[in-house]
Each structure stands twice: as C-alpha cells, then as structure tokens.
Amino acid sequence: MMMSIKKGLAIGGLGVVVGAALSFALLRLMVGLLYGITSASPVVLAAISGSILVLSAMAALVPAIRATRVEPAIALREE
C-alpha cells in the first residue's frame, strides 16, 4: 500500500515542481503584459503545493486500499 502512495506522491511532487517553475516563468511574463497582476505570495504558492500533494496522496490511497482487499491467489489465477 505504501508503494502506491509513494508513487502517487512522486507524481504529485513532480507536478508541483514543474508547475511552480512554469508559474514563476509565466508570472514574469504576465506582469509585463497585463495591468493589475502582481507577484505571487510564497505563502499562497506553498499552500497550493501542499494541497496538491495531499490530494495526490488521497488519490493514490483509494486504489491502494482496493489492492489490499484482493486475494493474491485469486488475482494470479485470473490472469
């Protein structure tokens, strides 16, 4: 169960890193193009990143719980 949660968190973490890099790059572009756009607060970005990681862990938890309920012998026989 922990293996699938770790994989889900790894994918979520990769998404957070790529998303943060793109948001910083696009934010600098948007500040120059649009009126009223200011730089993002680090607190807001940290809160959003934390929320994404929690949601990715929750999304990985559902299949992990289902996988623990399957009898291994029955799953191997069906393949």
C-alpha positions, -999 to +999 in steps of 0.1 A: +000+000+000+028+024+008+044+017-025+015+030-045+011+060-022+048+068-027+044+066-064+014+089-063+033+114-042+062+112-066+040+121-095+023+148-074+057+162-064+069+163-100+038+182-109+043+207-081+080+213-092+071+217-129+041+238-121+060+261-097+087+266-123+062+274-150+041+297-128+072+317-119+082+320-156+047+329-168+041+353-139+070+375-150+056+375-185+020+383-173+032+412-150+046+429-181+016+422-203-014+427-180-025+455-157-031+446-121-011+414-120+014+413-091+039+388-080+026+357-062+029+353-025+051+325-013+025+316+013-001+311-013+022+290-035+032+269-005-005+263+004-014+253-031+016+230-034+007+214-001-029+210-012-018+193-044+004+169-025-024+160-001-048+154-029-024+132-048-018+111-017-056+108-013-060+098-049-033+071-045-049+058-013-081+046-029-065+021-054-041+011-026-069+002-003-087-017-031-055-036-039-051-048-003-086-063-003-078-086-033-068-122-025-034-127-042-041-163-053-074-153-069-057-124-087-030-146-101-054-173-112-075-148-132-045-137-152 
